[in-house]
Amino acid sequence: MSGFDLDNVTKFLERRWEDILQLAAEHLLVVVISLAIALVIGVVLGLLVWDRATPRAIAITSASVAITIPSLALLALLSPILGLGWGPTIVALVFYSLLPIIRNTVVGLREIPAHILESATAMGMSRPRVLLTTQLPLAWPVILTGTRVAAQLSLGIAAIAAYVAGPGLGQYIFKGLSSLGSKNALNYALAGTVGVIVLALLVDGAFVLISRYTTSRGLRA
């Protein structure tokens, strides 16, 4: 791989900034889609098992074991079934996002004091209403923290998904690695890597804003 040359990097970015922006948009989009799916699945699973010891242990343990599967191995297993591109990428990202979301949903719901739930029930609220108006709002900050962790994890794994022609900045990283010694090998790798880092910072900032505007002041205090 050729050495770092600032002038060469600048010219490279000037020539390919539109392509980089498109790849960054694809990278962000595939993560957002996957995270939305994982959030629905993870929260539903968490709601089903949070107050049941055995199902809760099975769900969290299964998700914990699943996340140890190497991402390249999972993508390789998915590609013959789902083909290349978006399909295996989304499934893999959902797969790896489930653990922090399920775990934090369970933790958030279990941390709600029993007397609060008893008070809500005593006021005549039905179980679904207690869930929607009391449990989920109180557990939301913890659930959001799990989703924030899942987002950062997904941004990194989405880059690896370029191995199966997945969308995003990983294409530049793999292109740089596959062309070691060429003039732009380092430029491709840097553009992809720095792009992922910038997206991670932007997404993390977005979660700070989401937390601020979706969490009640009493819970933020």
N, C-alpha and C positions, 0 to 999 in steps of 0.2 A: 504493500500500500504506500503510495507516495506521501511525502511529508506535508505538514500543514502549511498552506500558503493563503494568507488572508485575502490577497487580491484575487486569487483563483476562486476562493470560496465566494467572494462577493459577486464575481461575474457569473458563477454557477447559479447563485440564488436569483440574480437578475433575470437570467434566461429561463429559469424554471419555477418562478414564484407562483404562477397560476396553477401549475401542476401540483406543487406542494400544497397550496390552499385547497385544491380539490381533494387530494388524498387526506388532508387533515379533516375536511368536512365529512368524508366517508368514514374515517376512523371514529370521529365523534358520534356520527349517526349510528353506526353499528353498536357502539357501546351503549348509547341511550336506549335503543330498541331492546337490546339484551337485558339491560338493567331494569327496564320497565316490566319485562316478562318475569325476570327473577324476583322482582319486588312483589308482584302479585302472587306468584307461586310460594315464595318464602314466607310472606305474611300469612297466607291461608294455612300453610303447614304449621306455622308457629301457633296460630289460633286453635288449630285442631289438637295440638299436643301439649301446650304449655302447662296445663293442670293435670296431666296424666303422666306419671313417672316413667312407666315402661315405654310407651310410644315416644315420649320426649327424648329419652336416652337413645332409642333406636334412630330417631330422626337426626339428632345432632351427631351421633357417632357415625352414621352412614355418610352424612355430609362431610365430616372431618376426614374419613377414610378416602372419600371420593376426591377430595382436593389434593391428595398426595399423588394422584396419577399425573405423570409428566404431561404437560400440555401438548408437546409434539406427538407423543404416543396417542393421546386422545384424538387429536386432529387427524392423525393417520388412520385411526380406526373409523372415524366418522366420514371421511371423504369417499370411500367406496359406496357408502349408503346414501349420503346426501350430495355427493358430487363436490365440486370445487367452488370456492367463493364464499358468498354470504351464508349459505345454509350451515355448513359445519362451524363457521366462525360464531354465528349466533348461538347455536346449541352449546358449543364449548364455553362461551362467555357466561351463558345462563348457568351452566353446570358449576363453574367455579365461583359464581356470585352467591350461590344459595347458602353456603355455610354462615357467613357473617350476618346475612339477613335473617335466617331462621333462628340462629343463636341469639341475636339481639332482640328479636321479637319475643322469644321466650323469656329472656331476662327482663325486658321492659314490662311485660305483663305480670311476671312473678314478683316484681318489686313494688307493685301497687299495694298499699296497705289494705288489709282485709276490711277494716272498719269503713273505708270509703265505699267499697263495693256493697257492704251491708247497708250503709246509709242510702245508697242509690236504689237498692232493692226495696228498702223500707218505704221509700217515697212512691212506690208503685210502678217503678220502671220495669219494663220487660227485659229479658236477657239480651235480645238484640239491641235494644235502646241503651242499656248499660254499656254494651260493647262499643257502640258507635259514639256515644256522648261522654263516656267516662274512661273506659279502659284504653281504647286506641289513642285518644288525645294525650293521656298521661304517659303512655308507652312510646309515643311518637318520637321524642328526642333520642331515645335509645335505638329505636328502629332506624332512624335517619343516620345515626352514627354507623350502624352496620352497613347501610346502603352506601355511605360515603367510602367506607373501606372497600366494599365490593366494586365501586366505580374505579378506584385507583388500581385495584387488581386487574380489572377488565381492560383498562387502558394499556397495561403492559402486555397482557396475553393477546390482545388484539394485534399487536405488532408481530407476535410469533405466528399468528394465523396467516401471514403472508406465505408461509410454508405450503398452504393449500390454496394459494391464490386468493386469500382473503383480502377485503378492502382495507385501505388505510396506509399509514406511513411505514408500516413494516415492509412494504414493497421496496422502498428506497433502502432500508437497512439491509435487506437480503440482496438487493442489487449491488450494494457496495461490497458486501462480503463475498459475493460470487465473482466480483471483478477485481480482486486484490492485485495490486501492482499497476492498475490502470490510472490514468490521470485523475479521473473523477471518483474513484472508489471511496476515498475518504470523504469527499463532498456528499455523496449519496448517503453514506452511513451517518455522517454528522447531521445532515438535514432531517433524516428520519428520526434519529435519536433525540435531537433537540426539539423537534416538533412534538414528539410524544411528551417530553418533559413540560413544554409550554401548555399543551392540552391538559396535562395533569394539574398544573397550577390553576388554570382557568376553571376546570371542573371543581376543584377543591374550593375555590372562591365562590363558585355558584352555590355549592352546598352550604357555605357560611350564610349566604343571603337567604337561601331556602329555609334554613333553620331559624333565622331571625324572624322571618315573616310567617312561618307556619307553626311556631311554638308560642304558647301563651306567655305573657310577661311573667306570671307567677312561677312558671317552670324555668324560665331563663335566669331568674334572679338568684 
